[in-house]
């Protein structure tokens, strides 16, 4: 089964997660999500698979998070997902997908549940 990592090569945690997968003999498909961001349907699928709300997949310390007022508790899930699509820097990284299973690599070892 194919394993895909949504990766940012500038992120040390993302690099460690990729190395962890490769160290286990897995050659994942690497998607640099800042260059090729996931669409809203993909993000909703990830959220459902992980059983988390959109903010749990967001980098809340990014300036754009505050600039867009995404900390407003009244903001809908659809609006939060749309913000991640429009500003992929907001997506926490790395996200690893294997079939219908999805894991956030924070810490990197969290993706081992997929293997």
C-alpha positions in Angstrom: 0.0 0.0 0.0 1.2 3.5 -0.9 2.4 5.8 1.9 2.3 9.5 1.2 3.9 12.2 3.3 2.8 15.8 3.0 6.2 17.3 3.7 8.0 20.6 4.2 11.7 20.1 3.7 12.5 23.2 5.7 10.8 21.6 8.8 13.1 19.5 11.0 10.1 17.4 12.3 9.0 16.8 8.8 12.5 15.7 7.8 12.7 13.4 10.9 9.4 11.8 10.0 10.5 11.2 6.4 13.8 9.7 7.7 11.9 7.5 10.1 9.7 6.1 7.3 12.7 5.5 5.0 14.6 3.9 7.9 11.8 1.3 8.0 12.2 0.5 4.4 9.3 2.7 3.3 9.7 4.8 0.2 6.8 7.2 0.6 5.4 9.5 -2.1 6.6 12.9 -1.0 4.3 15.9 -1.6 5.7 19.3 -0.8 2.3 20.6 0.4 3.4 24.3 0.2 3.9 23.8 -3.6 1.0 21.3 -4.1 -1.5 22.0 -1.3 -4.4 19.6 -0.5 -7.9 20.7 -1.5 -10.7 21.1 0.9 -12.1 17.6 0.3 -8.7 16.1 1.2 -8.4 18.2 4.3 -11.9 17.1 5.5 -11.0 13.5 4.8 -7.8 13.8 6.9 -9.7 15.5 9.8 -12.4 12.7 9.7 -9.7 10.0 9.6 -7.8 11.5 12.5 -11.0 12.4 14.4 -9.9 15.9 15.0 -11.2 19.4 14.5 -9.6 21.8 12.0 -7.7 23.8 14.5 -5.9 20.7 15.7 -4.4 20.6 12.2 -3.5 24.2 12.1 -0.2 26.0 12.9 -1.7 28.5 15.3 1.6 30.4 15.8 1.8 31.4 12.1 1.2 35.2 11.7 -1.5 34.6 9.1 -3.6 32.6 11.7 -3.9 35.8 13.8 -4.1 38.1 10.8 -7.1 36.2 9.5 -8.9 36.1 12.9 -8.9 32.3 12.8 -8.8 32.2 16.6 -12.5 33.4 16.6 -14.4 30.5 18.3 -17.4 31.4 16.1 -15.6 30.6 12.9 -17.1 27.6 11.1 -15.1 24.4 10.3 -15.7 25.1 6.6 -14.1 28.6 7.0 -11.1 27.1 8.8 -10.7 24.5 6.1 -11.0 27.1 3.4 -8.3 29.2 5.2 -5.9 26.2 5.2 -6.6 25.7 1.4 -5.9 29.3 0.7 -2.9 29.5 3.1 -1.2 26.0 3.2 1.4 27.4 5.6 -1.3 27.0 8.2 -1.4 23.2 7.8 0.5 21.4 10.6 3.2 19.1 9.2 4.0 16.4 8.3 0.8 14.5 7.5 1.3 10.9 6.5 -1.4 9.0 4.7 -1.6 5.2 4.1 -4.9 4.1 2.5 -7.8 5.5 4.6 -5.5 6.0 7.6 -3.9 9.4 8.4 -1.5 10.5 11.1 0.1 13.8 12.0 3.9 13.3 12.5 4.1 15.2 15.8 6.2 13.6 17.2 7.5 11.7 14.2 6.9 8.3 15.9 3.1 9.1 15.9 3.1 7.9 12.2 4.1 4.4 13.2 0.5 3.5 13.9 0.0 3.5 10.1 2.6 0.8 9.5 
